[in-house]
Amino acid sequence: MIFLKPLSILGTTMGADPEFMAMLDFVNKYRIRPIIDFVFPMAGVQSAFDRMEENKHFGKIILSNSN
């Protein structure tokens, strides 16, 4: 079905296991934290997608199932 439609597939890899572990060590050592743009409840999943589609976010959009 992918070949019959004008679709694009994008992906990434984290490299080999040792490279991934080195990245985790770096993140932990330097206390790197992501920028969180907005936290939506799970019921607001469509609002989260709308925000992302409208390119209004800066940082991560989080879906939370906590009250």
ZASEKE-213973 format. One record per residue (C-alpha): x, y, z; residue in three letters. Coordinates in nm, 4 decimals, padded with zeros to 6 digits, always signed. Layout:
N
px=X py=Y pz=Z code=Ala
...
***
This chain:
67
px=+00.0000 py=+00.0000 pz=+00.0000 code=Met
px=+00.2894 py=+00.2378 pz=+00.0694 code=Ile
px=+00.4093 py=+00.2210 pz=-00.2890 code=Phe
px=+00.0662 py=+00.2990 pz=-00.4287 code=Leu
px=+00.0326 py=+00.6289 pz=-00.2407 code=Lys
px=+00.2426 py=+00.9478 pz=-00.2246 code=Pro
px=+00.3765 py=+00.8727 pz=+00.1244 code=Leu
px=+00.7080 py=+00.9474 pz=+00.2879 code=Ser
px=+00.8633 py=+00.7304 pz=+00.5548 code=Ile
px=+01.1122 py=+00.8942 pz=+00.7881 code=Leu
px=+01.3119 py=+00.7109 pz=+01.0489 code=Gly
px=+01.6183 py=+00.7204 pz=+01.2616 code=Thr
px=+01.8369 py=+00.4815 pz=+01.4507 code=Thr
px=+02.0174 py=+00.5259 pz=+01.7767 code=Met
px=+02.3264 py=+00.3483 pz=+01.6489 code=Gly
px=+02.4851 py=+00.0480 pz=+01.8144 code=Ala
px=+02.4193 py=-00.0420 pz=+02.1791 code=Asp
px=+02.7541 py=+00.1007 pz=+02.3032 code=Pro
px=+02.6792 py=+00.4346 pz=+02.1323 code=Glu
px=+02.3327 py=+00.4436 pz=+02.2876 code=Phe
px=+02.4765 py=+00.3708 pz=+02.6332 code=Met
px=+02.7381 py=+00.6458 pz=+02.5855 code=Ala
px=+02.4604 py=+00.8896 pz=+02.4955 code=Met
px=+02.2637 py=+00.7942 pz=+02.8078 code=Leu
px=+02.5749 py=+00.8408 pz=+03.0213 code=Asp
px=+02.6303 py=+01.1864 pz=+02.8676 code=Phe
px=+02.2674 py=+01.2878 pz=+02.9312 code=Val
px=+02.2882 py=+01.1728 pz=+03.2920 code=Asn
px=+02.6322 py=+01.3243 pz=+03.3562 code=Lys
px=+02.5387 py=+01.6695 pz=+03.2270 code=Tyr
px=+02.1768 py=+01.6512 pz=+03.3504 code=Arg
px=+02.0328 py=+01.7273 pz=+03.0081 code=Ile
px=+01.6580 py=+01.7762 pz=+03.0258 code=Arg
px=+01.4171 py=+01.8206 pz=+02.7354 code=Pro
px=+01.2198 py=+02.1406 pz=+02.6962 code=Ile
px=+00.8533 py=+02.0653 pz=+02.7606 code=Ile
px=+00.6146 py=+02.2820 pz=+02.5639 code=Asp
px=+00.2792 py=+02.1612 pz=+02.6918 code=Phe
px=+00.1243 py=+01.8698 pz=+02.8841 code=Val
px=-00.2138 py=+01.7460 pz=+02.7627 code=Phe
px=-00.4368 py=+01.4894 pz=+02.9316 code=Pro
px=-00.4970 py=+01.1764 pz=+02.7268 code=Met
px=-00.8458 py=+01.3061 pz=+02.6527 code=Ala
px=-00.6775 py=+01.6026 pz=+02.4799 code=Gly
px=-00.4823 py=+01.3931 pz=+02.2316 code=Val
px=-00.6452 py=+01.5686 pz=+01.9348 code=Gln
px=-00.5473 py=+01.9088 pz=+02.0785 code=Ser
px=-00.1900 py=+01.7835 pz=+02.1116 code=Ala
px=-00.1842 py=+01.6727 pz=+01.7485 code=Phe
px=-00.3413 py=+02.0025 pz=+01.6404 code=Asp
px=-00.0727 py=+02.1987 pz=+01.8274 code=Arg
px=+00.1986 py=+01.9926 pz=+01.6618 code=Met
px=+00.0422 py=+02.0153 pz=+01.3153 code=Glu
px=+00.0033 py=+02.3936 pz=+01.3455 code=Glu
px=+00.3712 py=+02.4134 pz=+01.4411 code=Asn
px=+00.2893 py=+02.6098 pz=+01.7566 code=Lys
px=+00.5131 py=+02.4085 pz=+01.9866 code=His
px=+00.8688 py=+02.4597 pz=+02.1023 code=Phe
px=+00.9940 py=+02.1484 pz=+02.2741 code=Gly
px=+00.8164 py=+01.8289 pz=+02.3624 code=Lys
px=+00.4407 py=+01.7778 pz=+02.3771 code=Ile
px=+00.3462 py=+01.5382 pz=+02.6543 code=Ile
px=+00.0361 py=+01.3222 pz=+02.6904 code=Leu
px=-00.0369 py=+01.2367 pz=+03.0516 code=Ser
px=-00.2753 py=+00.9851 pz=+03.1991 code=Asn
px=-00.2489 py=+01.1288 pz=+03.5512 code=Ser
px=-00.5263 py=+01.3464 pz=+03.6899 code=Asn
***
